[in-house]
Amino acid sequence: MKRQVRALVIGGGVVGCSVLYHLAKLGWRDVALLERRELTAGSSWHAAGAFHALNSDPAMSRLQAYTVALYPELEKLSGQDVGLHYPGGLNVAATKERWDLLRADVARHRTMGLDTRLVGPAEIRELCPIMDTTGVFGAIYDPMEGHLDPSGATHAFARAARHLGAEIQRHTRVTSLTPTGRGTWEVGTEEGSIEAEHVVNAAGLWAREVGRMVGVELPLVPMEHHYLITEDLAALKGAARELPVVVDLDGEMYMRQERHGVLLGVYETPATPWAVNGTPWEYGDHELLAPDLERLTGALEKGFTRFPTLHAAGIRRIVNGPFTFTPDGNPLVGPVPGVPNYWAACGVMAGFCQGGGVGLALATWMVHGEPEGDVFALDVARFGAYATRAYTLAKAREFYSRRFRIAYPNEYWPAGRPAKTSALHTRLLARNAVHGVSYGLEYPLYFAPRGAKAEEEPTLRRSSAFAAVGTECRTARQSGAVMDACSYSRYEFSGPAAAKCLDRLLAARLPEAGRARLTPMLAPSGRLMGDLTTLRLGPERFLVVGSGYLQAWHLRWFHAHLPASGVTVRNLSDEWGGIALFGPRSRELLAHLTRDDVSAAALPFMGVRLIDVAFAPAVAARISFTGELGFEIHAPQVCLGAIYDRLMAQAGELGMVDAGMYALLSLRIEKGFGIWSREFSRDYTPLESGLARFVAYDKPDFIGRDAALRERDTPPRRRLVLLEVAALDAEANYLEPIWAGAERVGFVTSAAYGHSSGRSFAMGYVAGAAAAAGTALEVTIVGERRPCRVLGEAAVDPGGVRMRSG
């Protein structure tokens, strides 16, 4: 066993072996893996082994598609048979709402590069003769779905890694992880210690224990999961083709052929967590949990109804094995915030769908310093301190129980709520606010009419919020609105080196004292890392504002690029909050609460001042995300309630109302203003996204400058555009394709109804000439094409007069 390595992977399941293989493939030879017992001795050995590329998140879909395509190559590289079967797969809809969703999904698959199609009941029966299609509307058919031998696939990754010079040490449990003080780790094992520059936690069921070795509580928990394997079925003996993998989404089950029988798996409710306080180290490499047939009865009845031939089949085996879930079901991947050179590759619920892609993403990150494209959906930094053990348990149980249920785009699931609330929360509830949640924090979506139930119906189309949001938007344009802005993140940079540090972190020129500026942040590749707004409060003090759910992600990046001294960064996101005022009378409202001068001369557009607001010290910034005259008030949370009360005491007299995030999204899309995770992300560059006008290309040194300069001189292959859509009862949705005749020329990033202009809008990326103003296109909405056209300017106040003057 080596005593010094560049990277040490902990855990010999499919994910750990994939990480090891990809590190070696990308050129790191001095890499090793430690496994406490035998390879696959966790969740891998008892997995059902099915794989597919379908996923609602594009990042996850890319990784799954890569994984599926990798297996034939892996067999050749390793010489290990992985038991590949490609019979295709069916995702079945037995309700009208589910069928609408599948129609929308198959359109989005075009954007994701997936070759799927819709099939009706007759073709379903041809593909799967043992299935009863009573009540079935149809299915998505994916020719690349299949299944494999879990042990064979894991050993194939291991063999391929060994061929490239990687080392694997079995029967060697890691007992401790200690920083050496030299930027490396001393890894204590039962066979002695190893010094490693990088450590990867791919410990699967034991990932929590390996996290606790470095003082980190990773948000994951194992859950029990059942499947059964039947005896041989007469209908399958001598059959001309293998049955496809079937996921009965409304029946909440999956089925695939296993020799001449079938494997039937269910996501039973209630979900049953396992080893909540920690996985025993002695849990064996071939141990299963006792089946709970009583808990399975209802789920199995659905399965035997959908596949009637199973009534006559005996059960050969029942498997109940644990595997790990995170609060949202996605893996935990990437550098763990606050722990240098310690990487996560765990919480991978679907290891044989995602293991190859997770290994590639993490290895690319480690070797090249950043992943390829936007992988925030699986980034370990998407969770913060709010993701406690209790929160994780509640959300993981909820996700497991709702594994196959429709996740509506306007739906916020209830488990783990409320975890965090702002100082305004109870006041807004009293005003009939309907809340969503972001990074654990409750924030208002809209305000239901007095007397109406403060609850939005989940739907793929326009919801019960439509009329109320319309009122908020129109009032905001006519007189004004007040909005809780506590969900923003706020970081204070201070000290003699603060300006120099930010000048390197941010691609824009820093604002002068008393001014604000939109300041994009880039990765070395030139891709976007943030769409931050920087408020300069003084020569050595800055307030940087961004999306609240990116706190751990932003801070990890900031701390990785701070100088040794001269600058202090404080995360004020919980300590401080905010209120946004916007609309023609917003200055008049603010003036009622302060003795300071907030006139256009004293506080011009993008101006910043420290003022007293309702007896509280606050930062007031003249910023507008709605296209109207607008202000942001940033203040300590302990002062925020008093500020809000004083504001609302005057707002009614000025005709102003409460507004929520839905109104903001409607107002901003009429202006063509983009947001992070939709129009802006690590998938895009400044030139593509329209942020190039904020990049100071002549600055001598900022992260990503060389790549940004190269991009500036190259015509972009796609551009962000604003579209007016002839929608009916639904707006376009994320990733729905944009068409020029039969050619797919782009995709939607976000959409909303513009209530103040009475039209439906979408933003999206389109290629080439399709970006020209006036171009007639079509966009798919819930499976149906609707006409749209490219707008050359904002739909409301295209000159931007309202937000700059007054």
N, C-alpha and C positions, 0 to 999 in steps of 0.2 A: 504494500500500500504506500502510495506517495505521501510524503510529509509536507509538501508545499505545492500548491496548485493555484492557478489563476482563478478558476471558478469551481465551486463545489456545489453540486446539486444534491439536495436531501430528499430522498423518496424515489422508489423504484417502480412506480406505477406508470401508466401510459404517458402522463403529462411530464413526469421527471425524465423519463427516457427520451421523450421528444425534445425537451429542452437541451439535454446533453447532446443529442444528435445534431440539432440545429446550431448549437455553439461550435461544435467541431466542423460542421459543414461551412460555417462562415469564417473559419480560419483559426479558431482558438483550439490549439492542440493540447494544452496543459490543463485539461478539464477532467473532473472525476465525479462519480455519483456514489453515494452511500445509501444502502438499503438495509433496514433493520433485520429483515428476514430474507425472503425470496422475492424476486421481481413479481409484481402483480399482487403482493400480499397485503392488499387493502381493499379498495372497492373494485379495482380493475378486474380481478379474476372472476367475480360473479356478475359482472355487467351483462346486460342483454345483448350488447354488441351491435345495435342498429346505428346507422349513420345517415345523415341527410344534410343538405346545405341550406334548407329553408329556415329563416329566422327573420323576425320583424325588424331587427336592428341591422343596418348595412355593414357595420364593422364585424359583427358576429357572423353575418352571412358570408362575408369575404373569407373569414378564417375557417368557417365550416366548409366552404367550397374548396379551399386549398387543401384541407384535411382529406376530403373525399377523393380529390384528384391525386393525392400523394400516395395512396396505398399501393397501386400497381407498381409505381416506381420504387417504393420501399421494398416490395417483394424482390425486385431484381437486384437492388443494391445489397440487400442483406442475405439473400438466398433462403429466407425464412418464409414459409407458406403462412399467409395471414387469413386463409379461409374466406376469400372474397366472394361475395354474392352481390350481383347488381340486378335484382328483379324489378327495380323501380318502386315507387311509393305512391300511396293515395292518402291525401288529407281530406276527410269526408265531412260534408255539411248536411245536417239533418234538421236545420231550422232556416227560415228565410233570412234572418239576420246574419247567421253564419255564412250563408251562401253569398250575401252581399259582401261580407268581409273577404271571402275567398276570391270573389271577382275583383275586388280592389287589390288584394294581395298579388294575384297573378299579373296584374298590370305593373305593380311595383317591382316584381321579379325581373321585368325587362330592364329596369334601371340598375338592378343589382347584378345583371349579367347571368341570370338563371334561366334555363330552358325548361319552363313548365307550361302546362296547358290545362284548361278546364275539360272535364269529361262528365258525361251524364250517367244516369243509373244503368242504362243498357251496357255501356262500355265498362263500367265498374264491374258488372257481373261477368263480363268476358275476361277481365283481368283477374278477378277474384271470385271464382264460381261458388265458393262456400259462404259468400256474404249475402245476407238478406237486405235488400235495398229499400225495404218499405219505409216510407217517410224521408228518403234521402233525396236531396235536391241535386247533388253532384259532388265533385271532388276536384282537387288539384292533383294532377299527375306529374311526378318528377321522375324522369328516367334514371337519375343518378343516385337514387336512394337504394340502400341495401343493408347488409349486415356482414359481420366478420367474426373471426375467432379472437376474443379479447386477449387471451394469453399469447397467441401467435403475433398479433399486432404489436404488443408491448415488447416482445422479444425481438421483433424485426427492428424496431427503433434502437434497441440496445445493441444488436449485432452491427447495424449500420454505424452506430457511434463508435464501437470498438474498431471497426475497419478504418475509421478516420483517426484513430489514435487515442480516443477517450478511454478512461479506465472506469470499471464498475467494481465496487467492493460490496459483496453481500454479507449478511449476518454481522453488520457493523452499525449499531445504533448510536446516533448522535445524542450525547448527554448534556452538552453545554455549548454556548456560543459566547465568546468573550472578546471584546475589542483589544487589539494588541497595543494601541497607541501609535501604530505606524500606518494606519489606514487599512489594516487587514484584520482578519478574524482568526482567533485560535478556536478551532473546532474540537471540542472534547468528544471522544468516542470510547466505546468499550475496548477498542484495540489501540488506544493511544491518541495523541493529538495531531491535528493537521492545521497548517497555516494556509488560509485562503484569502485571496484578494476580494473575491465576491462570493456570497452565499446565496443560493436559491432555495426558497422554501417551497418544495413541491411535495410536501409530506402528506397530502390527501387527508385521510381521517385524523392524522396527527398534526395537521398544519397549525392548529391552535396551540398545541404544546410547543412546537418549534417557534411559533411567534412569541409565546410567553418567555422563551429563553432570552429574548432581547427586549422584553418589556412592552410588547405589542399585543393587543387583544384583537385578533383578526375577526371580522364579522361573518362567521360561518358556523353552521351547526349540522351534524349528521341527522338524516331522517331515514326511518325504515321505509323500505320499498319492496313490494311484492310483485312477482310474476310466477306463472305456472307453465309447465311444459306438459303437453298431452301425450298420450300414447298415439300410435300411428292411426291415421284416418284413412279409411278405404278410398275416399274421394281423392286423396293425394298420391296414392300408389299408382305409378305408371302415368301420372299426369304429364302433359307435353311441356308445361312451363311451371316454373316456381311461382308461388303466390307473391304478390307485391307486399311490401311492408305497408300496413294499413294503420292509420291513426284516425280513430273515430272521435273527432273533437267534441261532439256533443255527448257522446257516450263516455268520454274521458277514459279511453283505453287505447292500447296499441297491440298489434298482432303481426307476427311474421312467421314464416314457415321454419320449422326446426326438424330437419330430416323429413320424415313422412307425417310428423305431427305439427303442432303449432306452439309458439310461445305467445302467451297472452299476458300483458302487463297492465296494471291499473294504478291510478293515482287516487287511492282510497281517501275518504274523509271520515272522521277528522284525521289530519296528518299526525304522525307519531314521531316526535323527536327521539333520538337515541344518544346516550352518553352526553347529556347536556353539559355536565361540568367538566368533561374531558374524556378523551378516548383512552382506555387502558392500554398501556404498552404491551401487555401480554395477550391482547386480542389477536387471535391466530390468523394464519395465512389461508386457512381453509374453513374458518368458522362461519356459520350462518346464524341468524336469529330465528327464534321459534316463530313459525307462521301463526297468524291470528285469523283463522278462517271466519270467525264470527264478524270481524271487521270487514272482511272481503265480500260477504254474501251479496250485498246490494250491487256492488261493482261487477261481480262475476255474473249476476243475473242479467245485467245489461250486455255483457260480453256473449253469453250463451244465446241471448235473443238476436244479437246482430250476426252471430255465426252459429246457426241452429245445429249444424252437424256436430258441434262440440258436446251436445247433450248425450250423444252415444259414445263419447270418447272417455277413456280412463285418464286419470291424471298421473303422469309418470313422476313429476317432481314439483314441489313448491319451493320457491326461493324467496327468502326475506333477508335482504342484505342492506346495510347502511351505506349511504353516500351523502356527500356534503352539499349543502345549499347555502347561498348567501341571501341577504334580504330581497334582492331583485332577481335571483336566479342566474346571474351572469358571473363569470370567474373573477378572481382577484389576481391581477397581473401587474407587474411593474415595480419600480423602486418604491419601497415602503417609506413614506414621509418620516423624516426625523431620524432615520437609521441608515447611515451611509453604507453603500455597497451591500445592502440586504434587499433581496428581490423576492417578490411573491409570484407563485405560479400555482395557485390552489383555488379551492372552491369551484372546481370545474365539474359541474353536475353531469354534463354529457361528454365524458372524456373521449369517446371514440368518434364523436362528431367534431369536437373542438380541439382535441389534444395536439394534433399536428399544427394547427394555426396558432394556438397559444405558444407552442414551442418556437415557432418562427417569429412571432411578434416579440416575445421576450428576448430571444437571442439577438434579433436585429437591434433592439433597444440597448442591450448590453454592449454589443460590438460597435455599433455606429453612433451611439449616444441618443438616438431617438427612434421611435417605431416608424413604420411605414404607414402614413395616413393617420386618420383619427381613430384611436382605440379607447376613447374615454369610456365607452360602454363597459369595458372590462378592467379599467384602470383601478387599482387598489385605492387611489386617491379620490375616488368619487364619494367615499364615505368619510365622515368626520367623527368627532368624539360623541355625537348624539347616538351613534350606532353601538349602543351598549349591549351587553349579553341579553338583557330582557327584550330590548328592541329587536335584536337579531333573531331571537327565538320566535317572537310574535310574527315578524315579517316572513321568515323562512317557512313557518307553518302555513301562513296565508298563501304564499307563492305556491307551495307544494299542492295545497288544496285546490288552487285555481289554475293549475298547470295548463289545462286545455280550455279554460273558459275565455270568452272574448274579453280582451283588454281594450276597452274603448279609448279613443284618443282624448276624450274629455272626462275620463274617470280617474279618481284618486281612491285607491283602496284604503280601508279604514284601520287596519292593524297598525299598531305602533304609533297611534295618533291620539292626542297631540304629544309630540316629543319636545318641541320647542315653540314658544309663543313670544310675540313681541309685546311691548308695553301697551300697544293699541288693541290687542286681540279681543279682550272682553268688550271694549267699547264698540268694536266693529261687529261683533256678534249681536250686540244689542241693537244695531242698526240693520240687522237681517243679512249680514254678509255670508256668502257661501265661500268656503275656504278650500284652497288647494294646499299642497305641501311641496317644499323644495329644500333639500339638504336638512330635512327634519323640521324646518320652520313653517308654521302655518302662515299663509298670506291670502288676502282676499282676491277671489276671481271676479265676483260681481256682487251686486246687492239686490236681493230679491225684493219685490214690492211688499210693502207693509201688509201683513195678514197672510201672505203666501208662505208656503213651506220653503225654508232656506236649504234647498236641495236641488241639484241639477240632474236631469235624467241622462244616463249614459246612452249615447247614440252615435251612429256613424254620420248622422245628418244634422241639420240645425236643431239645437236643443231648446229646452224650456227657458234657457237663459237669453235667447235671442232678443226678445222685446226689451228686457231690462237693460241689456248691454247697449241696445240702440238708444235708449233714453240717456244713458250715461254719456255716450259718444256725442250725441247731438247737443246735449247741454254743455259739454266740455268745449265744443267749437263755438257755441253761441255766447256763453258767459264764463264757464270754467268748472273745474273739478279738483278734488283733493284725493290723493292716493297714498296709501301706506307703501313706503319704499324701504321697509326694513329688510326685505329679502336681498338687497344688494350687498356685496362684500365691500369692506372698507379697510384699507391698509395704510398705515402711517409710516412714511419714510422720513427719517430725521437724522441730522448730524452733518459734520463738515464734508463728508464724502457722499451725502445723499444724492446730490445733483449729478455727480459723476457716475454713480452707480446706476441711477435711472436712465441716464443718457446712453449707457451701454445696453441696458435691458430693453429699452423702448426704441422702436424704429422712427418715431416722430421726434421733431424738435420739442424740447421741453417748453412749457409755457413760462412767461414771465410771472413774477410775484403778483398775486391778485387776479390771475387769469386761469382758465381751464382749457384743456385741449383733448380731443380724441387721440389716443396714442396707441396704435397697434403694436403688438409685441410679436416677434418672429422667432422661429427656431433656426438653427444653423442652415437647414435646408431651404430657408426662405418661406416656409409655410407658416400660417398664422398660429400664434400661441396665445393670443388674447386681443380683445377689442376694448381695452381699458380706457377710462377717462381719468386724466391726471389734473388735480386741482393744486395749484401752488399757493400755499398759505404764507410762505416767507422764503427767504434765500435758502434756508436749510431745512424746510419743512414742507412735505407734500402729502396730500391725501389722494390715494389711488383707488378708484371705484370700479367694480366689475360685477360679474354674475355671482350671486351668493353661493351657488352649488359648486363653484370652482375653487373654493377656499383652500382646501388641502392641495389641490393641483397647482394653483398659483403659488402658494407658499413654498412648495417643494422646489419649484423653478426659481423663485426669488432666492431662496437660501443656497441653492446650488451655484449662484452667480454673484453672491455678495463678496465684497472685499474683506480682508482680514479684520479691518477696523474702520471706524469713521462713519458708520451708518448703522442705525437701529431700525428694524422693521417690526411693527406691532400690528397684529390682526385685531381691528376694532369692530369686527362684524357683529359680535354678540354684545359688546359693551355699548356701541352706538347703534342708532337706527336712523330712519329718515322718513320724510314726508315730501311728496311731490305736489306742486301746485301748477296747474296749466289751464290756459284759456285767457280770453281777452281781459278778464277782471282779476287775474291772479296777482298782479302787482298791487292792485287796490286792496286785496285781501291781506297780503303780506304787510302792507303799510299800516294796517290797523293794529298789528301786533308788535311793532318795533318803532323806536324813536330814531333809528338810524335811517339814513337816506337810501332808498332803494329805487330811485328814479333811473331812467334810462341813462342819464349822464353819470350817475354815481355807480350804477351796477349794470353795465352794458352787456350785450350778448356775449356769453362765455366768460363773464366776469365772476370773481369770487371775493367775498368779504366775510370777515368775522363780525357778527352782529349779535345783539340780544333779541331774542324772539320770545315773547310771552314770559319774561323774567329769566329765560334760560340762555346761556351762551351757545351759539350755533354757528355753523358754517353755512352761508347762503351762497348758492351758485346759480347763475342765470343760464340754465341749461334746459333744452327742450327735446324730448323724444317723440313729441306728438305733432310738431310743426307749428304749435301755437306759442305765444308768449308763455314762458314757463320758468319755474324755480325749483331747485332741490334744497331742502333744509336738512342738514346733517347735524345730529345732536345726541348727547348721551341718552340712553334708554330711560333713565330715571326722570328725565325732563320731558320726554316725548308725549306722555299722556296729557300733561298740562298744555303743551303747545297745541295738540290736536283739539282739546276742548275749547281753547280760545279761538282757534281757526273756525271750528264748526259753529260757534256762537255767532260769528259774523257771516259765514258762507251763505246761509239761507237768505239773508237780506240782499246779497249780491246775485242771487239766482244760481249759486254754485252747489254741486252735489258731491257725494262720495262716488268714487269710481274704483274699479278693480283692474286686475291684470288683463282681463278680456278686452276691456275698453282701450287700454294702452296698446294692445296688439292690433286692434282694429284701426286706431288712429295712426299708429306708426306705419302700417302697411299702405295706407293712403298716401303717405309721404315717401314710400320706397325705402324706409330705414330698415336695415338688417339687424339681426340679433345673433348672439353666439349659440352654437349647436344647430343652427339652421342655415342661415346665410354665411356665417363665419365659423370655421373650424379648422383643424389641422389638415383637412382634405383640400383646403383652398389656399391660394396665394393672394397677395395684395392686389395685383393687376386683375386677376379673375373676379375678385369680390368687390371691386370698386374702392378699396381702401388705399390704393396707391397714392392718391392725392394727399394722404396724411403721412406718407413715408418721406423722411428727409434724406434723400439719396446722397446729398452732399455732406452729410455728417461723416466725420472721419472713421468712426468706429462704433458699430452697434451689432448685436448678435443677428446674424442672417443677412448682413449687408452685401456680401459678395454674391450670394444667391439672388438677392433682390435686384441687384444691378444686372445680373445676367437675364433675369426675367423681364426687366424693364425694356430691354432691347429685343424681345421676342414676342411676336403677336400671340396673345393667349388663345388656347384652343377652345375656351368657353368663357362666357361672360354672365354675370348676374344681371337679370332684367326684372322689370315690373310688368305684370300682365293684367289686363282687364279680362275677366272671364264671364262668359254667358252661363252662369251657374243656375241651377234650378232650386233644389231644396237642400243642397249640401255644397260646402266649399271644397276646393282641392285639398289634398293632404300630402304630407311629407313623402317624397320619393315617387309620387305618381308621375308617369311619363308625360312628356310634352312632344307633340308630333307635328311634322310638316308632311302632310299626306301620309304615305306608308312608312316614312322614315322617322325613327325616334331621334329627336335632336336635343333633348334635354330632360330635365326633371324638376319637380317642384321642391322647394325647400320649406316654404310656409305659405299659408293663405288665411284670409279672413274676409268677412263681409265688411265693406266700408260703409258704416251706418250713416255717416254725415254726408256722403256723396251718393248713397243708394245704389252702389255697385259692388260686385264681388271681385276681389283681387287675389293674385298669387305672386310670389317671387320664386325665381328659380334660375338655374344655370342652363344656358342654351349654347349650342356650338355655332361658330362661323356667322354666315350671313343671316341666320335666324334671329340674331340679336338686334337687327336693325329696327328702328322705330317704325311702327305701323305694320310689321310683318304679321300676317294672319296665320295662326297655328291652332292646334287643338290640344286639350289636356284631358286626361282620363280622370274622372271623378266617380268613385264607387263603381268602377267597372264600365262606365259609359263615357264616350268622348263628348266633350263640349267645346264649342268655338272659343278662342281667346285671341288677343292681339297684344303685341309688344307696345308698351307706352314709352315714349321718348322723354317724358317728364313726370313729375309727381301728379297724382290726381287732384290734390288739394294744394293751393298756393304754391305752384311750381317754382316761383322765384324766391321762396323762403322769406317773404317780407314780414309775415306775422311774427315769426319767432325772433327776427333780428331787430325789429323796430318796436315802437310803442312803449 
